[in-house]
Amino acid sequence: MSGRMVDKLTLAQLRKLQSLASLRRAEMADITLDVFLHNIRALEDSDIFVVTSKAAISCSL
């Protein structure tokens, strides 16, 4: 997942994603795809949302 994201996002965008590191601390069972995408959408960057949502969906299949 990260390999694709590194190729498609800028360093600044990747740093924005880093701000979501608190998601790692939450129990994985509590983080649904909806919750994950909600947090990504809150970053207010459409490129980040598109790239990460595609990656997340492909990983969840």
C-alpha distances in whole Angstrom, upper triangle without the diagonal:
4,6,6,7,9,11,11,12,15,16,18,15,13,16,16,13,15,17,16,16,18,16,15,19,20,20,17,19,20,17,17,15,18,18,14,15,18,17,15,18,20,19,21,18,18,15,13,14,13,10,8,10,9,6,8,10,9,7,11,13
4,5,5,6,9,10,10,13,13,15,13,10,13,14,11,12,15,14,14,17,16,15,18,20,21,18,21,22,18,19,17,19,19,15,16,19,17,15,18,20,18,20,17,17,15,12,14,14,10,9,12,12,8,10,13,12,11,14,17
4,5,5,7,9,10,13,13,16,14,12,15,17,14,15,19,18,18,21,20,18,22,23,24,21,24,25,22,22,20,22,22,19,19,22,21,18,21,23,20,22,19,19,16,14,16,15,11,11,14,13,10,13,15,13,13,16,18
4,6,5,6,9,12,13,16,13,12,15,16,14,16,19,18,19,22,20,20,23,24,25,22,25,25,22,21,18,21,21,18,17,21,19,16,19,21,19,20,17,16,13,12,13,12,8,9,12,10,8,11,13,11,12,15,17
4,5,5,6,9,10,12,10,8,12,13,10,12,15,15,16,19,18,18,21,22,23,21,24,24,20,20,17,19,19,16,15,18,17,13,16,18,16,17,14,14,10,9,11,10,6,7,10,10,8,11,13,13,13,16,18
4,6,6,7,8,11,10,8,11,13,11,12,16,16,17,20,19,19,22,24,25,23,26,26,23,23,21,23,22,19,18,21,19,16,18,20,17,19,15,16,12,11,14,13,10,11,14,14,12,14,17,16,16,19,21
4,6,8,10,13,11,10,14,15,14,16,19,19,20,24,23,22,26,27,29,26,29,29,26,25,22,24,25,21,20,23,21,18,20,22,19,20,16,16,12,12,15,13,10,12,15,14,12,16,18,16,17,21,22
4,7,10,12,10,10,13,14,13,16,18,18,20,23,22,22,26,27,28,26,28,28,24,24,21,22,23,19,18,20,19,16,17,19,16,17,13,12,9,9,12,10,7,10,13,12,11,14,16,16,17,20,21
4,7,8,6,6,10,10,10,13,15,16,17,21,20,21,24,25,27,25,28,27,23,23,20,22,21,18,17,19,17,14,15,17,14,14,11,11,7,7,10,10,8,10,13,13,12,15,17,17,18,21,23
4,5,5,6,9,10,11,13,15,16,18,21,21,22,25,26,29,27,30,29,26,26,23,24,24,20,19,21,19,15,17,18,14,15,12,13,10,9,13,14,11,13,16,17,16,18,21,21,22,24,26
4,5,5,6,9,10,10,13,15,16,19,20,20,23,25,28,26,29,29,25,26,24,25,24,21,20,22,19,16,18,18,15,16,13,15,13,11,15,16,14,14,18,19,18,19,23,23,23,25,28
4,5,5,6,9,10,11,14,15,18,19,20,23,24,27,26,29,28,25,26,24,24,23,20,19,20,17,15,16,16,12,13,11,14,12,10,14,16,14,15,18,19,19,20,23,24,24,26,29
4,5,5,6,9,10,12,14,17,17,18,21,22,25,24,26,25,22,22,20,21,19,16,15,17,14,11,13,13,9,11,8,10,8,7,10,12,11,11,14,16,15,17,19,20,20,23,25
4,5,5,6,9,10,12,15,15,16,19,20,23,21,24,24,20,21,19,20,19,16,16,17,14,12,14,14,11,13,11,13,11,8,12,13,11,10,14,15,14,15,19,19,19,21,24
4,5,5,7,9,10,14,15,15,18,20,23,22,25,24,21,22,21,22,20,17,17,18,14,12,15,14,11,14,12,15,13,11,14,16,14,13,17,19,17,18,21,22,21,24,27
4,5,5,8,10,13,13,15,17,19,21,21,24,22,19,20,19,19,17,14,14,14,11,9,11,11,7,10,9,12,12,9,11,14,13,12,15,17,16,17,20,21,21,22,26
4,5,6,8,11,11,12,15,16,19,17,20,19,16,17,16,16,15,11,12,13,10,8,11,11,8,11,10,12,12,8,10,13,11,9,12,15,13,13,17,18,17,19,22
4,5,6,9,10,11,13,15,18,17,21,20,17,19,18,19,16,13,15,15,12,11,14,13,11,14,14,16,15,12,14,16,15,12,16,18,16,16,19,21,19,21,24
4,5,8,9,11,12,14,17,17,20,19,16,18,18,18,15,13,14,14,10,10,13,11,9,13,13,16,16,13,14,17,16,14,17,19,18,17,21,22,21,22,26
4,5,6,8,10,11,14,14,17,15,12,15,14,15,12,9,11,11,8,8,11,10,9,13,14,16,16,12,13,16,15,12,14,17,16,14,18,20,18,19,23
4,5,6,7,10,13,13,16,15,13,16,16,17,14,12,14,14,11,12,15,14,13,17,17,19,19,15,16,19,17,14,17,19,17,16,19,21,19,19,23
4,5,5,7,10,11,14,13,11,15,16,16,13,11,14,14,11,13,16,14,14,18,19,21,21,17,18,21,20,17,18,21,19,17,20,22,20,20,24
4,5,5,8,8,11,10,8,11,12,13,10,8,12,12,9,11,14,13,14,17,18,20,20,16,16,19,18,14,15,18,16,14,17,19,17,17,20
4,6,8,8,11,11,9,13,14,16,13,11,14,15,12,14,17,17,17,20,21,22,22,18,18,21,19,15,17,19,17,15,18,19,16,17,20
4,6,8,11,11,10,14,16,17,14,13,17,17,14,16,19,18,19,22,23,25,25,21,21,24,23,19,20,23,20,18,21,23,20,20,23
4,6,8,7,7,11,14,15,11,11,15,15,13,15,18,18,19,22,23,25,25,21,21,23,22,19,19,22,20,17,20,22,19,18,22
4,5,5,7,10,13,15,12,12,16,17,15,18,20,20,21,25,26,27,27,23,22,25,24,20,20,22,20,17,19,21,18,17,20
4,5,5,8,11,13,11,11,14,15,15,16,19,20,21,24,24,25,25,21,20,22,21,17,17,19,17,14,16,17,14,13,17
4,6,7,11,13,11,12,15,16,16,18,20,21,23,25,26,27,27,24,22,24,23,19,18,20,19,15,16,18,15,13,16
4,6,10,11,9,10,13,14,14,16,18,18,20,23,24,25,26,22,20,23,22,19,18,20,19,16,17,19,17,15,18
4,7,8,6,7,10,11,10,13,15,15,17,20,21,21,22,19,17,19,19,15,14,17,16,12,14,16,14,12,16
4,5,5,6,9,10,11,12,14,16,18,20,20,20,21,18,16,17,18,14,12,15,14,11,11,14,13,10,13
4,5,5,6,8,10,10,12,14,16,18,18,17,18,15,13,14,14,11,9,11,11,8,8,11,10,8,11
4,5,5,6,9,10,10,12,15,16,17,16,18,16,12,14,15,12,10,13,14,10,11,14,14,12,14
4,6,5,6,9,10,11,13,15,17,17,18,15,13,15,16,13,11,15,15,12,13,16,15,14,17
4,5,5,6,9,10,12,14,15,15,16,12,10,13,13,9,9,12,12,9,11,14,13,12,15
4,5,5,6,9,10,11,12,12,13,10,7,10,11,8,7,10,11,9,10,13,13,13,15
4,5,5,6,9,10,12,12,14,12,9,12,14,11,10,14,15,12,14,17,17,16,19
4,5,5,7,10,11,13,14,11,9,13,14,11,11,15,15,13,15,18,17,17,20
4,5,6,8,8,9,10,7,6,9,10,8,8,12,12,11,13,16,16,16,19
4,5,6,7,8,10,8,6,9,11,10,9,13,14,13,15,18,18,18,21
4,5,8,10,12,10,9,13,14,13,13,16,17,16,18,21,21,21,24
4,6,9,10,8,8,12,13,12,13,16,17,16,18,21,21,21,24
4,6,9,8,8,11,13,13,13,16,18,17,19,22,23,23,26
4,6,5,6,9,10,11,12,14,16,16,18,20,21,22,24
4,5,5,6,9,10,10,12,14,15,16,18,20,21,23
4,5,5,6,8,10,11,12,14,15,17,18,20,22
4,6,5,6,8,10,11,12,14,15,16,18,20
4,6,5,6,8,10,10,12,14,15,16,18
4,6,5,6,9,10,11,12,14,15,17
4,6,5,6,9,10,11,12,14,16
4,5,5,6,8,10,10,12,14
4,5,5,6,8,10,10,12
4,6,5,6,9,10,11
4,6,5,6,9,10
4,5,5,6,9
4,5,5,6
4,6,5
4,6
4
